[in-house]
Amino acid sequence: MKTNISLSNMEFYGYIGCFDEEKIIGTRFSVSVSMDCEIGDAAETDDLTQTVNYQQVYAVIKQLMEAKVCLLETMCGSIIKQLRARFPQIERLSVSISKLTPMLAAGGKLDAVTVTMEG
């Protein structure tokens, strides 16, 4: 059975950024994933092992968000790679990461910058 499973606006504190300060001080991030999956008979069998366990998806993302990288794109790619490797039921995957109140070299204020990737 084709199913969409989404985890929306998971919040993490992390160290993604190109500025030295971002790797020391860190900032808040919001991560959302949308997964189109083939879950077989999970809806009829009520068997968690036949679907994509969102608790495990969260745990994978939480662990990855602890890494210090420069680009949101790098983190999106890592999440896609790890989720696809762990959950073969995923047929289509979209990952969005928002850096909340990012530092701006030019000064000023910005609520968020978001990168979305599909894989």
All heavy atoms as an XYZ file, in Angstrom:
912
protein
N       0.836     -1.168      0.000
C       0.000      0.000      0.000
C       0.892      1.246      0.000
O       1.811      1.362      0.803
C      -0.895     -0.025      1.243
C      -1.784      1.183      1.370
S      -2.912      1.082      2.785
C      -3.950     -0.271      2.275
N       0.605      2.175     -0.878
C       1.351      3.436     -0.944
C       0.868      4.367      0.162
O      -0.321      4.562      0.357
C       1.144      4.114     -2.294
C       1.563      3.270     -3.464
C       2.891      3.696     -3.960
C       3.172      2.933     -5.254
N       4.479      2.455     -5.325
N       1.827      4.951      0.883
C       1.520      5.802      2.018
C       2.522      6.935      2.085
O       3.689      6.752      1.747
C       1.610      4.981      3.332
O       0.685      3.901      3.255
C       1.301      5.822      4.545
N       2.074      8.103      2.540
C       2.996      9.209      2.812
C       3.115      9.359      4.312
O       2.115      9.436      5.023
C       2.507     10.524      2.196
C       3.459     11.661      2.511
O       3.348     12.310      3.539
N       4.404     11.881      1.630
N       4.348      9.383      4.782
C       4.641      9.606      6.194
C       5.482     10.874      6.273
O       6.510     10.975      5.610
C       5.398      8.413      6.802
C       4.554      7.138      6.688
C       5.782      8.696      8.255
C       5.294      5.867      7.068
N       5.027     11.820      7.075
C       5.744     13.094      7.213
C       6.042     13.369      8.676
O       5.211     13.116      9.547
C       4.908     14.252      6.653
O       4.692     14.089      5.269
N       7.223     13.888      8.915
C       7.601     14.401     10.234
C       7.845     15.888     10.020
O       8.712     16.263      9.222
C       8.862     13.724     10.763
C       8.711     12.299     11.297
C       8.559     11.296     10.174
C       9.896     11.935     12.152
N       7.092     16.708     10.717
C       7.111     18.146     10.449
C       7.733     18.941     11.592
O       7.409     18.723     12.757
C       5.691     18.662     10.217
O       5.083     17.982      9.147
N       8.608     19.852     11.209
C       9.163     20.852     12.124
C       9.830     20.264     13.373
O       9.607     20.742     14.485
C       8.087     21.872     12.516
C       7.517     22.561     11.305
O       8.250     22.946     10.403
N       6.217     22.708     11.262
N      10.652     19.256     13.167
C      11.457     18.732     14.266
C      12.496     19.790     14.597
O      13.127     20.336     13.703
C      12.167     17.439     13.845
C      11.233     16.306     13.505
S      12.135     14.892     12.816
C      12.302     15.416     11.097
N      12.672     20.113     15.861
C      13.621     21.161     16.236
C      14.885     20.573     16.843
O      14.821     19.662     17.663
C      12.979     22.147     17.208
C      11.979     23.047     16.515
C      11.658     24.297     17.309
O      12.474     24.719     18.139
O      10.565     24.842     17.074
N      16.019     21.120     16.405
C      17.328     20.685     16.877
C      18.207     21.908     17.098
O      18.010     22.948     16.472
C      18.014     19.770     15.847
C      17.219     18.545     15.518
C      16.453     18.481     14.368
C      17.233     17.446     16.358
C      15.719     17.354     14.052
C      16.499     16.309     16.061
C      15.744     16.260     14.901
N      19.182     21.753     17.962
C      20.222     22.755     18.100
C      21.451     22.163     17.444
O      21.811     21.009     17.720
C      20.501     23.068     19.583
C      21.216     24.371     19.756
C      20.514     25.564     19.843
C      22.604     24.426     19.794
C      21.163     26.780     19.976
C      23.266     25.633     19.930
C      22.543     26.797     20.020
O      23.188     28.001     20.147
N      22.079     22.912     16.521
C      23.205     22.349     15.789
C      24.241     23.381     15.416
O      24.139     24.561     15.766
N      25.233     22.902     14.670
C      26.418     23.702     14.349
C      26.700     23.701     12.853
O      27.824     23.515     12.421
C      27.619     23.172     15.152
C      27.349     23.214     16.634
C      26.762     22.138     17.283
C      27.621     24.360     17.367
C      26.481     22.191     18.636
C      27.345     24.419     18.726
C      26.774     23.323     19.350
O      26.494     23.389     20.691
N      25.673     23.923     12.059
C      25.812     23.962     10.606
C      26.025     25.406     10.192
O      25.224     26.281     10.525
C      24.565     23.397      9.909
C      24.305     21.961     10.354
C      24.721     23.475      8.391
C      22.959     21.421      9.938
N      27.109     25.668      9.470
C      27.358     27.019      8.998
C      28.797     27.199      8.580
O      29.672     26.406      8.918
N      29.045     28.249      7.833
C      30.385     28.550      7.323
C      31.171     29.487      8.230
O      32.391     29.534      8.147
C      30.279     29.138      5.918
S      29.623     27.968      4.721
N      30.479     30.247      9.079
C      31.168     31.151      9.995
C      31.711     30.366     11.187
O      31.051     29.456     11.692
C      30.230     32.245     10.516
C      29.716     33.167      9.448
C      28.352     33.293      9.229
C      30.583     33.928      8.676
C      27.857     34.145      8.257
C      30.104     34.791      7.701
C      28.740     34.897      7.490
N      32.896     30.736     11.649
C      33.482     30.083     12.824
C      32.541     30.153     14.021
O      32.408     29.191     14.776
C      34.829     30.718     13.187
C      35.922     30.391     12.169
O      35.779     29.383     11.443
O      36.913     31.146     12.113
N      31.880     31.303     14.186
C      30.968     31.491     15.310
C      29.831     30.468     15.297
O      29.393     30.008     16.353
C      30.363     32.909     15.297
C      31.376     34.023     15.471
C      32.039     34.452     14.158
O      31.760     33.857     13.098
O      32.847     35.386     14.206
N      29.358     30.130     14.096
C      28.263     29.170     13.991
C      28.686     27.781     14.462
O      27.866     27.022     14.981
C      27.771     29.085     12.540
C      27.091     30.351     12.075
C      26.725     30.296     10.614
O      27.623     30.118      9.771
O      25.524     30.428     10.322
N      29.962     27.459     14.271
C      30.466     26.151     14.683
C      30.776     26.110     16.180
O      30.959     25.050     16.753
C      31.691     25.793     13.865
C      31.340     25.534     12.407
C      32.518     24.949     11.669
C      32.115     24.512     10.300
N      32.207     25.499      9.291
N      30.847     27.288     16.805
C      31.118     27.358     18.244
C      29.824     27.593     19.019
O      29.516     26.863     19.963
C      32.137     28.486     18.549
C      33.476     28.163     17.896
C      32.287     28.678     20.058
C      34.452     29.317     17.882
N      29.063     28.591     18.602
C      27.850     28.984     19.317
C      26.664     28.106     18.927
O      25.849     27.743     19.760
C      27.512     30.465     19.049
C      28.649     31.351     19.547
C      26.194     30.856     19.689
C      28.566     32.784     19.074
N      26.554     27.789     17.622
C      25.427     27.007     17.124
C      24.171     27.839     16.984
O      24.149     29.036     17.281
N      23.125     27.201     16.525
C      21.827     27.857     16.360
C      20.735     26.795     16.288
O      21.009     25.602     16.283
C      21.821     28.776     15.116
O      20.665     29.615     15.165
C      21.821     27.990     13.830
N      19.493     27.251     16.184
C      18.360     26.329     16.108
C      18.026     26.015     14.653
O      18.158     26.863     13.770
C      17.136     26.942     16.791
C      17.292     27.121     18.275
C      16.079     27.755     18.943
N      15.592     28.937     18.254
C      14.396     29.061     17.666
N      13.521     28.077     17.709
N      14.048     30.171     17.063
N      17.560     24.793     14.446
C      17.169     24.315     13.125
C      15.819     23.634     13.209
O      15.468     23.040     14.229
C      18.192     23.308     12.586
C      19.540     23.903     12.333
C      20.478     23.982     13.340
C      19.866     24.409     11.085
C      21.722     24.546     13.127
C      21.105     24.977     10.856
C      22.032     25.041     11.882
N      15.078     23.700     12.119
C      13.824     22.969     11.972
C      13.986     22.032     10.773
O      14.433     22.468      9.707
C      12.670     23.940     11.743
O      11.471     23.233     11.511
N      13.641     20.771     10.962
C      13.784     19.776      9.903
C      12.430     19.115      9.660
O      11.745     18.722     10.612
C      14.824     18.693     10.280
C      14.951     17.656      9.165
C      16.176     19.319     10.598
N      12.059     19.005      8.391
C      10.838     18.292      8.005
C      11.186     17.275      6.926
O      12.020     17.551      6.056
C       9.779     19.255      7.477
O       9.358     20.150      8.480
N      10.569     16.099      7.015
C      10.748     15.081      5.982
C       9.382     14.588      5.537
O       8.442     14.512      6.321
C      11.621     13.885      6.452
C      13.024     14.315      6.775
C      11.001     13.161      7.618
N       9.297     14.273      4.262
C       8.103     13.680      3.686
C       8.553     12.458      2.899
O       9.424     12.561      2.023
C       7.386     14.679      2.777
O       6.260     14.078      2.181
N       7.961     11.298      3.226
C       8.391     10.039      2.617
C       7.202      9.339      1.976
O       6.210      9.051      2.651
C       8.990      9.118      3.691
C      10.155      9.741      4.443
S      10.624      8.821      5.925
C       9.260      9.230      7.029
N       7.282      9.079      0.685
C       6.313      8.218      0.024
C       6.855      6.810      0.140
O       7.988      6.526     -0.284
C       6.144      8.607     -1.446
C       5.409      9.932     -1.605
O       4.704     10.342     -0.670
O       5.543     10.555     -2.672
N       6.056      5.925      0.732
C       6.532      4.588      1.075
C       5.585      3.507      0.560
O       4.384      3.738      0.419
C       6.624      4.429      2.593
S       7.533      5.730      3.431
N       6.133      2.342      0.362
C       5.349      1.137      0.104
C       5.378      0.347      1.404
O       6.411     -0.211      1.768
C       5.943      0.330     -1.043
C       5.235     -0.970     -1.318
C       3.743     -0.809     -1.577
O       3.357     -0.083     -2.506
O       2.960     -1.430     -0.825
N       4.257      0.340      2.116
C       4.251     -0.264      3.453
C       3.576     -1.635      3.497
O       3.322     -2.166      4.577
C       3.610      0.673      4.487
C       2.150      0.955      4.146
C       4.407      1.955      4.623
C       1.336      1.474      5.313
N       3.283     -2.211      2.351
C       2.701     -3.552      2.354
C       1.384     -3.599      3.093
O       0.516     -2.766      2.912
N       1.252     -4.573      3.983
C      -0.004     -4.803      4.693
C      -0.039     -4.182      6.088
O      -0.852     -4.573      6.922
C      -0.252     -6.315      4.818
C      -0.422     -6.981      3.461
O      -0.971     -6.335      2.552
O       0.007     -8.139      3.321
N       0.833     -3.236      6.365
C       0.915     -2.672      7.720
C      -0.425     -2.131      8.210
O      -0.768     -2.289      9.378
C       1.975     -1.571      7.773
N      -1.212     -1.538      7.329
C      -2.498     -0.971      7.736
C      -3.480     -2.055      8.179
O      -4.326     -1.819      9.032
C      -3.108     -0.155      6.597
N      -3.333     -3.230      7.616
C      -4.240     -4.329      7.972
C      -3.692     -5.215      9.075
O      -4.450     -5.769      9.864
C      -4.559     -5.142      6.721
C      -5.358     -4.329      5.721
C      -5.454     -4.990      4.361
O      -5.127     -6.181      4.243
O      -5.861     -4.291      3.434
N      -2.376     -5.352      9.138
C      -1.779     -6.250     10.134
C      -1.466     -5.551     11.443
O      -1.214     -6.210     12.447
C      -0.471     -6.864      9.601
O       0.475     -5.816      9.372
C      -0.721     -7.665      8.329
N      -1.447     -4.209     11.434
C      -1.098     -3.421     12.617
C       0.298     -3.791     13.114
O       0.570     -3.815     14.305
C      -2.145     -3.621     13.720
C      -2.123     -2.521     14.766
O      -1.766     -1.372     14.417
O      -2.439     -2.810     15.929
N       1.204     -4.047     12.150
C       2.562     -4.514     12.452
C       3.563     -3.402     12.152
O       3.784     -3.040     10.991
C       2.870     -5.755     11.615
C       4.237     -6.347     11.883
O       5.003     -5.785     12.701
O       4.549     -7.385     11.272
N       4.174     -2.870     13.194
C       5.123     -1.763     13.062
C       6.309     -2.116     12.169
O       6.856     -1.252     11.490
C       5.613     -1.336     14.451
C       6.600     -0.175     14.524
C       6.001      1.089     13.919
C       7.018      0.064     15.970
N       6.692     -3.369     12.125
C       7.853     -3.761     11.321
C       7.583     -3.683      9.822
O       8.513     -3.754      9.033
C       8.331     -5.188     11.665
O       7.311     -6.139     11.310
C       8.673     -5.304     13.146
N       6.326     -3.505      9.423
C       5.998     -3.433      8.001
C       5.868     -2.006      7.483
O       5.524     -1.794      6.325
C       4.709     -4.200      7.724
C       4.871     -5.671      7.933
C       3.812     -6.466      7.225
O       3.098     -5.963      6.365
N       3.713     -7.725      7.564
N       6.148     -1.048      8.333
C       6.066      0.349      7.914
C       7.374      1.044      8.258
O       8.314      0.418      8.737
C       4.854      1.064      8.572
O       4.696      2.355      7.982
C       4.999      1.166     10.071
N       7.441      2.327      8.017
C       8.613      3.122      8.381
C       8.345      3.697      9.772
O       7.424      4.488      9.953
C       8.869      4.242      7.346
C       9.996      5.152      7.805
C       9.186      3.636      5.981
N       9.133      3.293     10.735
C       8.961      3.692     12.126
C       9.461      5.129     12.295
O      10.655      5.398     12.214
C       9.743      2.727     13.020
C       9.581      3.016     14.490
O       9.340      4.150     14.898
N       9.748      1.984     15.303
N       8.541      6.047     12.540
C       8.931      7.462     12.617
C       9.838      7.755     13.810
O      10.608      8.709     13.781
C       7.718      8.387     12.591
C       6.792      8.315     13.774
C       7.068      9.014     14.943
C       5.629      7.562     13.711
C       6.208      8.952     16.030
C       4.767      7.494     14.788
C       5.060      8.183     15.940
O       4.216      8.121     17.012
N       9.772      6.930     14.849
C      10.694      7.103     15.983
C      12.132      6.863     15.529
O      13.062      7.583     15.921
C      10.344      6.118     17.114
C       8.994      6.343     17.730
C       8.988      7.487     18.732
O      10.020      7.997     19.137
N       7.803      7.900     19.133
N      12.318      5.853     14.688
C      13.658      5.558     14.162
C      14.108      6.625     13.174
O      15.287      6.992     13.145
C      13.674      4.175     13.517
C      13.491      3.055     14.518
C      13.396      1.693     13.868
O      13.421      1.556     12.641
N      13.265      0.666     14.685
N      13.186      7.140     12.366
C      13.517      8.231     11.446
C      14.011      9.438     12.247
O      15.054     10.022     11.931
C      12.294      8.624     10.575
C      12.558      9.908      9.803
C      11.924      7.483      9.639
N      13.288      9.781     13.302
C      13.688     10.899     14.155
C      15.080     10.666     14.736
O      15.919     11.570     14.737
C      12.665     11.107     15.281
C      13.024     12.260     16.189
C      12.575     13.544     15.908
C      13.827     12.066     17.306
C      12.910     14.608     16.739
C      14.172     13.131     18.133
C      13.715     14.395     17.842
O      14.061     15.441     18.642
N      15.336      9.468     15.224
C      16.636      9.159     15.842
C      17.779      9.305     14.837
O      18.845      9.828     15.178
C      16.619      7.745     16.429
N      17.580      8.870     13.602
C      18.605      9.010     12.556
C      18.891     10.488     12.314
O      20.048     10.919     12.268
C      18.153      8.315     11.239
C      19.043      8.717     10.073
C      18.131      6.801     11.414
N      17.835     11.280     12.163
C      18.006     12.712     11.888
C      18.661     13.413     13.074
O      19.580     14.222     12.896
C      16.653     13.358     11.523
C      16.156     12.773     10.198
C      16.775     14.877     11.434
C      14.729     13.118      9.856
N      18.237     13.095     14.277
C      18.809     13.704     15.479
C      20.314     13.464     15.541
O      21.097     14.380     15.794
C      18.136     13.154     16.732
C      18.650     13.748     18.033
C      17.897     13.154     19.219
C      18.261     13.808     20.529
N      19.607     13.509     20.972
N      20.732     12.240     15.282
C      22.162     11.922     15.316
C      22.923     12.686     14.236
O      23.988     13.245     14.499
C      22.382     10.422     15.150
C      23.844     10.041     15.190
C      24.069      8.549     15.007
O      23.204      7.824     14.553
N      25.257      8.097     15.352
N      22.378     12.739     13.028
C      23.052     13.448     11.940
C      23.147     14.943     12.215
O      24.163     15.573     11.894
C      22.333     13.199     10.616
C      22.476     11.795     10.052
C      21.522     11.580      8.888
C      23.915     11.530      9.628
N      22.128     15.519     12.828
C      22.111     16.963     13.086
C      23.163     17.382     14.114
O      23.415     18.558     14.283
C      20.719     17.422     13.533
C      19.681     17.447     12.422
S      20.068     18.616     11.086
C      19.931     20.182     11.953
N      23.807     16.436     14.765
C      24.881     16.745     15.711
C      26.220     17.008     15.018
O      27.152     17.509     15.638
C      25.015     15.609     16.734
C      23.791     15.496     17.630
C      23.800     14.273     18.524
O      24.760     13.467     18.457
O      22.833     14.120     19.296
N      26.317     16.696     13.723
C      27.565     16.879     12.979
C      27.802     18.357     12.672
O      26.857     19.125     12.472
C      27.521     16.087     11.672
N      29.067     18.742     12.637
C      29.440     20.097     12.241
C      29.784     20.072     10.756
O      30.773     19.457     10.350
C      30.633     20.595     13.054
C      30.313     20.842     14.503
C      31.487     21.426     15.258
C      31.106     21.677     16.702
N      32.189     22.295     17.469
N      28.934     20.702      9.952
C      29.162     20.827      8.516
C      28.934     22.280      8.115
O      28.334     23.047      8.870
C      28.255     19.880      7.682
C      28.529     18.419      8.025
C      26.789     20.195      7.885
N      29.389     22.640      6.931
C      29.235     24.029      6.465
C      27.876     24.300      5.848
O      27.302     25.366      6.045
C      30.334     24.367      5.458
S      31.971     24.478      6.199
N      27.344     23.352      5.093
C      26.174     23.630      4.256
C      24.931     22.855      4.663
O      25.009     21.663      4.998
C      26.480     23.303      2.798
C      27.649     24.033      2.146
C      27.854     23.524      0.730
C      27.412     25.535      2.152
N      23.792     23.519      4.586
C      22.516     22.843      4.771
C      22.337     21.752      3.718
O      21.770     20.693      3.986
C      21.363     23.844      4.693
C      21.294     24.892      5.806
C      20.234     25.941      5.472
C      21.029     24.250      7.145
N      22.835     22.015      2.517
C      22.738     21.032      1.435
C      23.461     19.729      1.802
O      22.981     18.642      1.486
C      23.343     21.602      0.143
C      22.549     22.736     -0.467
C      22.871     24.123      0.092
O      23.506     24.235      1.163
O      22.467     25.104     -0.551
N      24.613     19.858      2.466
C      25.359     18.679      2.890
C      24.535     17.862      3.882
O      24.460     16.632      3.787
C      26.705     19.089      3.533
O      27.446     19.840      2.587
C      27.500     17.882      3.988
N      23.905     18.535      4.823
C      23.097     17.834      5.817
C      21.865     17.197      5.184
O      21.520     16.053      5.501
C      22.689     18.786      6.944
C      21.953     18.089      8.071
S      22.864     16.719      8.849
C      24.197     17.612      9.643
N      21.200     17.909      4.273
C      20.052     17.317      3.560
C      20.471     16.036      2.849
O      19.789     15.008      2.938
C      19.485     18.296      2.537
S      18.388     19.564      3.180
N      21.608     16.092      2.149
C      22.098     14.918      1.427
C      22.409     13.769      2.362
O      22.118     12.600      2.045
N      22.983     14.048      3.516
C      23.298     12.998      4.492
C      22.032     12.348      5.031
O      21.965     11.126      5.188
C      24.108     13.578      5.658
O      25.361     14.024      5.214
N      21.027     13.162      5.307
C      19.758     12.620      5.805
C      19.122     11.727      4.750
O      18.666     10.615      5.053
C      18.814     13.763      6.238
C      19.367     14.442      7.496
C      17.395     13.240      6.475
C      18.648     15.731      7.893
N      19.084     12.183      3.512
C      18.506     11.380      2.434
C      19.244     10.052      2.310
O      18.623      8.981      2.242
C      18.517     12.162      1.103
C      17.482     13.289      1.165
C      18.270     11.233     -0.087
C      17.581     14.291      0.018
N      20.560     10.098      2.285
C      21.365      8.884      2.124
C      21.111      7.889      3.261
O      20.894      6.695      3.018
C      22.843      9.260      2.064
C      23.771      8.096      1.858
C      25.210      8.560      1.775
C      26.155      7.384      1.648
N      27.552      7.814      1.634
N      21.118      8.379      4.495
C      20.940      7.485      5.644
C      19.524      6.911      5.718
O      19.354      5.725      6.030
C      21.271      8.219      6.943
C      22.738      8.498      7.114
C      23.562      7.217      7.197
O      23.201      6.276      7.889
N      24.654      7.194      6.465
N      18.507      7.728      5.462
C      17.137      7.223      5.517
C      16.877      6.202      4.419
O      16.228      5.181      4.655
C      16.125      8.368      5.455
C      16.080      9.290      6.672
C      15.037     10.382      6.472
C      15.813      8.513      7.956
N      17.390      6.454      3.230
C      17.207      5.484      2.137
C      17.900      4.162      2.439
O      17.392      3.102      2.130
C      17.696      6.063      0.824
C      16.723      7.060      0.241
C      16.999      7.253     -1.243
N      15.865      7.824     -1.910
C      14.807      7.149     -2.315
N      14.706      5.876     -2.095
N      13.830      7.757     -2.949
N      19.088      4.234      3.048
C      19.832      3.021      3.379
C      19.110      2.218      4.466
O      19.110      0.981      4.435
C      21.251      3.373      3.834
N      18.504      2.910      5.401
C      17.876      2.245      6.550
C      16.469      1.748      6.255
O      16.010      0.766      6.844
C      17.846      3.225      7.714
C      17.248      2.707      8.969
C      18.290      2.524     10.031
N      17.699      1.986     11.224
C      17.790      2.525     12.413
N      18.482      3.628     12.589
N      17.225      1.957     13.443
N      15.760      2.442      5.367
C      14.357      2.126      5.102
C      14.127      1.912      3.606
O      13.792      2.860      2.888
C      13.453      3.247      5.618
C      13.627      3.543      7.077
C      14.376      4.632      7.489
C      13.066      2.718      8.036
C      14.557      4.908      8.835
C      13.247      2.976      9.388
C      13.993      4.070      9.792
N      14.280      0.686      3.129
C      14.102      0.416      1.689
C      12.671      0.636      1.200
O      12.438      0.725     -0.012
C      14.520     -1.047      1.546
C      14.411     -1.625      2.913
C      14.645     -0.499      3.879
N      11.711      0.774      2.133
C      10.319      1.025      1.743
C      10.121      2.425      1.169
O       9.118      2.710      0.533
C       9.369      0.884      2.941
C       9.494     -0.374      3.748
C      10.406     -0.193      4.959
O      11.493      0.365      4.868
N       9.974     -0.699      6.108
N      11.078      3.319      1.399
C      10.937      4.700      0.932
C      11.153      4.749     -0.575
O      12.189      4.345     -1.080
C      11.939      5.640      1.640
C      11.656      5.690      3.141
C      11.870      7.041      1.034
C      12.691      6.485      3.945
N      10.151      5.251     -1.271
C      10.232      5.383     -2.726
C      10.585      6.813     -3.145
O      11.236      7.013     -4.152
C       8.912      4.958     -3.360
C       8.617      3.476     -3.142
C       7.301      3.045     -3.753
O       6.457      3.905     -4.091
O       7.120      1.824     -3.890
N      10.095      7.793     -2.407
C      10.413      9.197     -2.664
C      10.580      9.871     -1.324
O       9.859      9.588     -0.375
C       9.285      9.882     -3.443
C       9.666     11.283     -3.935
C       8.466     12.127     -4.352
N       7.574     12.438     -3.255
C       7.783     13.376     -2.320
N       8.875     14.105     -2.349
N       6.910     13.585     -1.354
N      11.560     10.785     -1.270
C      11.887     11.412      0.006
C      12.204     12.881     -0.237
O      12.947     13.219     -1.152
C      13.105     10.690      0.597
C      13.768     11.226      1.847
C      12.807     11.240      3.016
C      14.982     10.369      2.177
N      11.623     13.735      0.579
C      11.914     15.161      0.538
C      12.343     15.598      1.935
O      11.687     15.246      2.925
C      10.674     15.946      0.098
O      10.923     17.339      0.135
N      13.455     16.344      2.007
C      13.981     16.826      3.274
C      14.130     18.340      3.191
O      14.724     18.854      2.246
C      15.360     16.187      3.593
C      15.949     16.778      4.868
C      15.253     14.680      3.690
N      13.585     19.038      4.185
C      13.746     20.487      4.294
C      14.405     20.801      5.620
O      13.968     20.313      6.667
C      12.393     21.204      4.243
O      11.798     21.062      2.979
N      15.449     21.620      5.565
C      16.107     22.087      6.778
C      16.074     23.612      6.772
O      16.498     24.244      5.806
C      17.569     21.611      6.880
C      17.644     20.093      6.833
C      18.217     22.144      8.167
C      19.070     19.551      6.853
N      15.568     24.168      7.866
C      15.543     25.613      8.035
C      16.502     25.996      9.147
O      16.424     25.456     10.251
C      14.137     26.099      8.406
O      13.227     25.827      7.370
N      17.391     26.926      8.850
C      18.231     27.528      9.882
C      17.449     28.726     10.394
O      17.132     29.647      9.639
C      19.575     27.964      9.310
C      20.505     28.574     10.358
C      21.773     29.115      9.754
C      22.725     28.009      9.407
N      24.061     28.540      9.029
N      17.119     28.698     11.681
C      16.293     29.738     12.268
C      17.163     30.904     12.729
O      18.200     30.703     13.355
C      15.490     29.162     13.428
C      14.664     27.903     13.067
C      13.990     27.331     14.300
C      13.650     28.210     11.979
N      16.745     32.093     12.389
C      17.474     33.344     12.664
C      18.976     33.210     12.355
O      19.825     33.329     13.244
C      17.270     33.835     14.124
O      17.734     32.835     15.028
C      15.819     34.158     14.405
N      19.311     32.967     11.076
C      20.715     32.787     10.703
C      21.518     34.080     10.799
O      20.967     35.179     10.704
C      20.628     32.327      9.252
C      19.372     32.929      8.749
C      18.429     32.919      9.919
N      22.828     33.914     10.979
C      23.737     35.071     10.964
C      23.826     35.589      9.533
O      23.884     34.800      8.584
C      25.134     34.647     11.419
C      25.208     34.167     12.845
S      26.870     33.629     13.281
C      27.617     35.215     13.594
N      23.854     36.892      9.384
C      23.999     37.505      8.065
C      25.256     38.370      8.061
O      25.405     39.256      8.906
C      22.780     38.365      7.731
C      21.451     37.627      7.600
C      20.319     38.617      7.421
C      21.501     36.645      6.441
N      26.150     38.112      7.119
C      27.388     38.886      7.023
C      27.090     40.365      6.789
O      27.821     41.231      7.250
C      28.268     38.334      5.910
N      26.004     40.651      6.083
C      25.642     42.034      5.779
C      24.846     42.684      6.908
O      24.439     43.835      6.796
C      24.834     42.079      4.482
N      24.610     41.937      7.980
C      23.778     42.457      9.065
C      22.314     42.282      8.727
O      21.955     41.743      7.693
N      21.459     42.714      9.593
C      20.024     42.600      9.356
C      19.433     41.394     10.054
O      20.099     40.676     10.788
N      18.135     41.170      9.794
C      17.403     40.095     10.447
C      16.674     39.259      9.409
O      16.111     39.791      8.458
C      16.402     40.677     11.455
C      15.649     39.619     12.232
C      14.701     40.253     13.232
C      13.976     39.240     14.098
N      13.257     38.217     13.424
N      16.701     37.969      9.614
C      16.035     37.016      8.733
C      15.437     35.930      9.615
O      16.120     35.408     10.497
C      17.068     36.426      7.760
C      16.626     35.411      6.737
C      15.672     36.045      5.729
C      17.836     34.862      6.001
N      14.161     35.604      9.422
C      13.523     34.577     10.250
C      14.142     33.200     10.028
O      14.392     32.470     10.981
C      12.026     34.490      9.961
C      11.253     35.671     10.520
O      11.765     36.330     11.455
O      10.147     35.939     10.029
N      14.366     32.835      8.768
C      14.906     31.507      8.475
C      15.394     31.447      7.036
O      14.943     32.203      6.178
C      13.838     30.435      8.682
N      16.317     30.541      6.812
C      16.704     30.179      5.459
C      16.484     28.677      5.364
O      16.802     27.919      6.289
C      18.167     30.576      5.131
C      19.146     29.873      6.047
C      18.497     30.286      3.677
N      15.878     28.224      4.251
C      15.491     26.824      4.113
C      16.054     26.229      2.833
O      16.009     26.864      1.779
C      13.962     26.693      4.086
O      13.418     27.263      5.289
C      13.528     25.237      3.976
N      16.575     25.011      2.954
C      17.016     24.234      1.803
C      16.157     22.973      1.761
O      15.963     22.314      2.787
C      18.508     23.852      1.902
C      18.899     22.857      0.834
C      19.364     25.104      1.802
N      15.625     22.660      0.580
C      14.832     21.454      0.393
C      15.447     20.623     -0.713
O      15.780     21.160     -1.778
C      13.379     21.796      0.023
O      12.804     22.583      1.073
C      12.528     20.536     -0.174
N      15.625     19.337     -0.448
C      16.178     18.417     -1.445
C      15.291     17.180     -1.538
O      14.680     16.776     -0.540
C      17.593     17.985     -1.085
C      18.617     19.111     -1.135
S      20.276     18.601     -0.610
C      20.760     17.550     -1.960
N      15.239     16.603     -2.716
C      14.516     15.344     -2.923
C      15.493     14.279     -3.382
O      16.452     14.571     -4.072
C      13.403     15.516     -3.952
C      12.282     16.391     -3.451
C      11.069     16.389     -4.363
O      10.970     15.485     -5.223
O      10.241     17.283     -4.204
N      15.226     13.092     -2.948
C      16.112     11.995     -3.361
C      15.461     10.664     -3.192
O      14.450     10.497     -2.600
